[in-house]
């Protein structure tokens, strides 16, 4: 192994850390991967109660605290010494999930532990699989606000339609709290990280991989999103999209409004 993947695997032995915490996580064919820090047991219990109502098998993915990384390890990761420890840990936790997806034959829904599930995930999973997409945002921060006519009732919206529908909306991130990714999409994301490192939040990283530099001008009316994607373009050589992506019109998950561990750790380090 080399790059970010090798560093993380050697230092933390992630291959041995995906321990089951409840019966559903023993499923080898899990279609939902839940990222959860070991310290956040209350969040896990809350997420477990939501997932218990779902038909899809799920697996807990132990998250990584960026603040637990030694300075020498952070310095060995491109961008690791620049981004905050919360951002780094969050990104590497998603990277771990992508590696698991990439090693299989089916895609998976990646969830963070502070979401509220609003739809049947099995239905959303089948919609994503049938779409032929490699990345499908399933969260409310990539969905048109209530009352919007964006997409004219279509279930799946283009990235451009979804982003432009959110002009003027509150919030400063597209959100990586709920999305579907295929093995090929995960491999492309991993390759991009291996080549260029960790310089962004994982949600902006994924969105940029689905727009590329060429797709940013069409999103200019949404200044927040266009600005963040332009920032990502400074670090990642993606002239055109490398992921075929889109967004659900009616989101499967909504951010739970809980405090952000990522932002908390970044603030503590500043």
ABEGO torsion letter per residue (X at the ends): XBEAAAAAAAAAGAAAABBBABAAAABAABABBBBBBAABAAAAAAAAAAAAABABBBBBBBBBBAAABBAAAAAABBGAAABBAAAAAAAAAAAAAAAAAAABABBBBBBBAABBBABBAAAAAAAAAAAGBABBBABAAABBBBGBABGGGBABBBAAAAAAAABGBBEABAEAABBBBBAAAAAAAAAAAAAAEBABBAAAAAAAAAAEAAAAAAAAABAAAAAAAAAAAAABBBABBABBBBBBABBABBBAGBBBAAAAAAAAAX
